[in-house]
């Protein structure tokens, strides 16, 4: 097992009605920026519940954070925070709103041009504005980690950043909120979380036995509850296990002491930036084809995955190959279309564009073994057409 440090200061407040604890979680007398997305929190009653549980606090509202939060939009919130002397940010929404608030938190006191946080991947270790979250859409795990992804609309770039100062102080996670979510968002959430685990699991065989078993437990739970929760989101047992699986998939625990990949995400982000494809759907497009192109590197772990998740038998090659097909079948059962051509038009130059963009950024060696070269990136994207 690799050496590691584990740090996660987020207080997770999980279960029905936990929003009633909100006023005890925010510092007394704080002036709050209430940040949210497209307005669904008004329809599902979460906005009113939030306001009802913040009596006595001064609140400034900021809506309109996009499904892939835009740098340009978030900088407007930064300006409001400075003008209004805000003390605390409350993100009410899914992973995009929370990611957006992480950038706002980092940018308020940043010494320099905040766009550098994204383009230069600057780690934010101090001077971030405190924030908490009320989760309304399980998927990304952003409610319990310090990572974020933000889109620069002007350049069509979707870039990741993070740092130890960007953990939420608290996150309220009430599984009943999923009852009002569209089926597409639930499908996305399941596939997003599932792929988060695969990025940290489908690498190579190692000695992090416990981490593997925890990862496999999350995968097994998502395989079991994923299709059911999409059809029955009012079932609390399904909803709670779905929400907790999404959080556990990316709160840092299963990544400690083991290698991880993340090339599927890096390529997938480009498809979202170029074509506006839902994040989870880009993962379903790229992931299986990455496993095929990098088959020899990942074969041992793919075989382990196939045996433990799907009870497959045969030679290592046979099990590994079948495991990829089982994964694609699961994605299809979750409503994913796994070819780029099914999700976007005029895709002929996509592989070259992404490889060129990675080369300009200096991203020439991706994956757990740094062996996903620019040529491999092109092969993966071409195989995804």
C-alpha positions in Angstrom: 0.0 0.0 0.0 1.2 3.5 -0.9 1.9 6.1 1.8 -0.9 8.5 2.3 -2.4 11.3 4.4 -6.1 11.5 5.1 -7.7 14.8 5.9 -11.4 15.5 5.6 -12.9 18.2 8.0 -16.4 18.3 6.4 -19.2 17.7 8.9 -21.7 15.6 7.0 -25.3 15.9 8.4 -27.3 13.1 6.8 -30.9 12.1 6.8 -34.5 13.3 6.7 -35.2 16.8 8.0 -31.6 17.6 8.8 -32.0 21.1 7.2 -33.6 22.1 10.6 -30.0 22.1 12.0 -28.9 24.7 9.4 -28.8 27.8 11.7 -26.6 25.9 14.2 -24.0 25.1 11.6 -23.4 28.7 10.3 -21.4 31.1 12.5 -23.8 33.5 14.5 -24.2 36.9 12.9 -22.7 35.8 9.5 -23.8 37.6 6.4 -24.6 34.9 3.9 -24.4 34.6 0.1 -27.0 32.0 -0.8 -25.9 30.5 -4.1 -27.9 28.2 -6.3 -28.5 27.2 -9.9 -31.4 27.4 -12.3 -34.2 27.7 -9.8 -35.3 24.1 -9.2 -34.9 24.8 -5.4 -38.0 27.1 -5.7 -40.1 24.3 -7.2 -39.1 21.6 -4.8 -39.4 23.7 -1.7 -35.7 23.6 -0.7 -35.4 27.4 -1.1 -38.2 28.1 1.3 -36.9 25.5 3.8 -33.5 27.2 3.7 -34.9 30.6 4.3 -37.1 29.4 7.1 -34.1 27.9 8.9 -31.9 31.0 8.5 -34.1 33.5 10.5 -31.9 36.1 12.0 -29.3 35.9 9.3 -28.8 38.6 6.6 -28.9 36.9 3.2 -27.9 38.0 -0.2 -29.0 35.6 -3.0 -27.1 34.7 -6.1 -28.7 32.4 -8.7 -28.0 31.2 -12.2 -24.9 29.0 -11.6 -24.8 26.8 -14.7 -24.9 23.0 -14.8 -21.2 23.3 -15.7 -20.4 26.4 -13.7 -18.9 29.2 -15.8 -15.9 31.2 -14.6 -17.6 34.3 -16.0 -20.7 33.8 -13.9 -18.8 33.0 -10.7 -16.8 36.1 -10.9 -20.0 38.1 -10.7 -20.6 36.4 -7.3 -17.1 37.3 -6.2 -17.8 41.0 -7.0 -21.1 40.8 -4.9 -19.3 39.2 -2.0 -16.8 42.1 -1.9 -19.4 44.8 -2.4 -21.7 43.3 0.3 -19.1 42.3 2.8 -20.3 38.7 2.9 -18.9 36.4 5.6 -20.1 33.0 4.6 -21.3 31.2 1.4 -24.1 28.6 1.4 -24.3 26.4 -1.7 -27.8 25.0 -2.3 -27.8 22.6 -5.2 -25.9 19.7 -6.8 -22.3 19.3 -7.6 -22.1 22.1 -10.1 -23.4 24.7 -7.6 -21.0 23.3 -5.0 -18.1 23.3 -7.4 -19.0 26.9 -8.4 -19.0 28.0 -4.7 -15.6 26.4 -4.2 -14.2 28.6 -6.9 -16.0 31.7 -5.5 -14.5 30.8 -2.1 -11.0 30.5 -3.6 -11.3 33.6 -5.7 -12.5 36.2 -3.2 -9.2 36.6 -1.4 -6.9 35.3 -4.2 -3.8 37.5 -4.8 -3.7 37.7 -8.6 -6.0 36.9 -11.5 -8.5 34.2 -10.4 -8.4 32.7 -13.9 -5.0 31.4 -12.9 -6.6 29.1 -10.3 -8.0 27.2 -13.2 -5.5 27.5 -16.0 -2.5 27.0 -13.7 -4.2 24.4 -11.4 -3.2 26.4 -8.3 -3.7 24.5 -5.0 -5.8 26.6 -2.6 -4.4 25.9 0.9 -5.4 29.1 2.7 -7.4 32.3 2.6 -10.6 30.7 1.2 -14.0 32.0 2.3 -15.9 29.5 4.5 -18.9 27.8 3.0 -21.4 25.0 3.6 -23.7 23.1 1.4 -27.2 21.7 1.1 -27.1 18.9 -1.4 -30.0 18.6 -3.8 -28.6 16.2 -6.4 -26.4 13.2 -5.5 -23.7 12.5 -8.0 -20.3 14.2 -7.7 -19.3 13.8 -4.1 -18.4 17.5 -4.1 -20.3 17.9 -0.8 -17.5 16.1 1.0 -14.3 16.8 -0.9 -12.0 19.7 -1.8 -12.1 19.4 -5.6 -13.9 21.3 -8.2 -14.3 21.7 -12.0 -15.2 25.0 -13.6 -15.7 25.9 -17.3 -14.2 29.0 -18.9 -16.9 29.7 -21.5 -14.7 32.1 -23.5 -12.1 29.4 -24.3 -14.3 26.3 -24.1 -12.2 24.8 -21.4 -13.4 22.7 -18.4 -10.7 22.7 -15.8 -10.2 21.0 -12.4 -8.6 22.6 -9.3 -8.8 22.1 -5.5 -6.9 22.4 -2.3 -7.2 21.6 1.4 -8.9 25.0 2.1 -11.9 24.0 -0.1 -13.6 21.4 1.9 -17.2 22.5 2.9 -17.5 23.2 6.6 -20.6 21.2 6.6 -23.0 19.5 4.1 -26.6 18.7 4.8 -27.7 15.6 2.8 -31.3 14.7 2.9 -32.1 11.8 0.6 -35.7 12.8 0.2 -34.7 15.6 -2.0 -34.2 13.2 -5.0 -38.0 12.6 -5.2 -38.5 15.7 -7.4 -35.5 15.1 -9.7 -35.9 14.3 -13.4 -35.1 10.7 -14.3 -32.2 11.9 -16.5 -30.5 13.6 -13.5 -30.8 10.4 -11.4 -29.4 8.3 -14.2 -26.5 10.8 -14.5 -25.9 10.7 -10.8 -25.6 6.9 -10.7 -23.2 6.7 -13.7 -21.1 9.7 -12.4 -20.6 8.0 -9.0 -20.0 4.6 -10.6 -17.3 6.0 -12.8 -15.7 8.0 -9.9 -15.1 4.6 -8.3 -13.8 3.0 -11.5 -11.3 5.9 -11.9 -9.8 4.9 -8.5 -10.2 1.2 -8.9 -9.6 0.1 -12.5 -5.9 0.6 -12.4 -3.6 -2.4 -11.7 -3.6 -5.1 -9.1 -2.0 -3.9 -5.9 -1.9 -4.5 -2.2 -4.6 -2.0 -1.1 -6.9 -4.9 -0.3 -9.3 -2.9 2.0 -9.5 0.0 -0.4 -10.5 -2.5 -3.2 -13.2 -4.0 -1.0 -14.7 -0.6 -0.1 -14.6 0.4 -3.7 -16.3 -2.8 -4.7 -18.9 -2.3 -2.0 -19.8 1.1 -3.5 -20.0 -0.4 -7.0 -22.1 -3.3 -5.9 -24.5 -1.0 -4.1 -24.8 1.3 -7.2 -25.4 -1.8 -9.5 -28.2 -2.9 -7.1 -29.9 0.4 -6.3 -29.2 2.4 -9.5 -31.8 1.1 -11.8 -34.4 0.9 -9.0 -33.9 4.4 -7.6 -34.4 5.9 -11.0 -37.9 4.3 -11.1 -38.7 4.7 -7.4 -36.9 7.8 -6.0 -39.5 8.1 -3.2 -38.2 4.8 -1.7 -36.1 6.0 1.2 -33.9 2.9 1.4 -32.9 3.3 -2.2 -32.5 7.1 -2.0 -30.4 7.0 1.1 -28.0 4.3 -0.2 -27.8 6.1 -3.6 -26.9 9.4 -1.9 -24.4 7.9 0.5 -22.7 5.9 -2.3 -22.3 9.1 -4.4 -20.6 10.8 -1.4 -18.4 7.8 -0.6 -17.3 7.4 -4.2 -15.4 10.7 -4.1 -14.8 11.8 -0.5 -11.2 10.7 -0.7 -11.3 7.5 1.3 -11.0 4.9 -1.5 -8.2 6.8 -3.2 -5.8 6.7 -0.3 -2.9 4.3 -0.5 -3.7 3.2 -4.1 -3.1 4.4 -7.6 -5.8 6.2 -9.5 -6.4 7.1 -13.2 -8.7 10.1 -14.0 -7.9 10.1 -17.7 -11.6 9.3 -18.5 -12.6 12.5 -16.7 -9.9 14.6 -18.3 -11.0 13.5 -21.8 -14.7 13.6 -20.9 -14.4 17.2 -19.7 -13.4 18.2 -23.2 -16.6 16.7 -24.6 -18.7 18.7 -22.2 -16.8 21.9 -23.0 -17.0 21.3 -26.8 -20.5 19.9 -27.1 -22.4 20.5 -23.9 -22.9 16.8 -23.2 -23.8 16.0 -19.6 -20.7 15.1 -17.6 -21.9 11.6 -16.7 -22.7 10.8 -20.3 -19.2 11.8 -21.4 -17.8 9.3 -18.8 -20.0 6.6 -20.3 -18.7 7.4 -23.7 -15.0 7.5 -22.9 -14.6 5.1 -20.0 -15.2 1.7 -21.8 -13.1 2.8 -24.8 -10.3 3.8 -22.6 -10.4 0.3 -21.0 -10.3 -1.2 -24.4 -7.4 0.8 -25.7 -5.4 0.4 -22.4 -6.5 -3.3 -22.1 -3.0 -4.8 -21.5 -2.3 -2.3 -18.8 -5.6 -2.7 -17.0 -6.3 -6.4 -17.8 -5.5 -7.8 -14.3 -7.7 -5.3 -12.5 -10.5 -5.7 -15.1 -10.4 -9.4 -14.5 -10.7 -8.9 -10.7 -13.6 -6.5 -11.3 -15.3 -9.0 -13.6 -15.0 -11.8 -11.1 -16.1 -9.8 -8.1 -18.8 -7.6 -9.6 -20.3 -9.9 -12.2 -19.2 -13.4 -11.2 -17.6 -14.0 -14.6 -15.4 -17.0 -15.3 -12.9 -18.0 -18.0 -9.4 -16.9 -18.8 -8.1 -13.5 -17.6 -8.5 -12.1 -21.1 -12.0 -13.4 -21.4 -13.1 -12.1 -18.0 -11.6 -8.7 -18.6 -13.2 -8.3 -22.0 -16.6 -9.4 -20.7 -16.3 -7.0 -17.7 -16.0 -4.1 -20.1 -19.1 -5.3 -22.0 -21.0 -5.7 -18.7 -20.1 -2.2 -17.8 -21.4 -0.9 -21.1 -24.6 -2.9 -20.6 -25.0 -1.3 -17.1 -24.5 2.2 -18.6 -27.2 1.4 -21.3 -29.6 0.2 -18.5 -29.1 3.7 -16.9 -30.1 5.4 -20.1 -26.6 6.3 -21.4 -25.8 6.5 -25.1 -22.2 5.3 -25.2 -21.1 6.6 -28.7 -20.1 10.2 -29.2 -22.0 10.3 -32.5 -25.2 9.5 -30.5 -24.6 12.6 -28.4 -23.2 15.2 -30.7 -22.8 16.2 -34.4 -19.8 17.2 -36.5 -17.4 15.2 -34.4 -14.9 14.3 -37.1 -12.0 16.4 -35.8 -12.7 15.8 -32.0 -9.8 13.4 -31.4 -7.2 15.7 -33.0 -8.6 18.7 -31.2 -8.4 17.1 -27.8 -4.9 15.7 -28.4 -3.7 19.1 -29.6 -5.2 20.9 -26.6 -3.6 18.4 -24.2 -0.3 18.9 -25.9 -0.5 22.7 -25.5 -1.3 22.2 -21.8 1.7 19.8 -21.3 -0.6 16.8 -20.6 1.4 14.3 -22.4 1.3 11.3 -20.0 -2.0 10.5 -18.3 -3.3 7.6 -16.2 -2.1 5.6 -13.3 1.1 4.6 -15.1 1.5 7.8 -17.0 1.3 5.7 -20.2 -1.7 7.2 -21.8 0.1 9.3 -24.4 -1.3 11.8 -26.8 -1.5 9.1 -29.4 -3.5 6.9 -27.0 -5.8 9.8 -26.2 -6.5 10.1 -29.9 -7.1 6.3 -30.2 -9.5 6.4 -27.2 -11.5 9.3 -28.6 -11.6 7.8 -32.1 -12.9 4.5 -30.7 -15.6 6.5 -29.0 -17.1 8.0 -32.2 
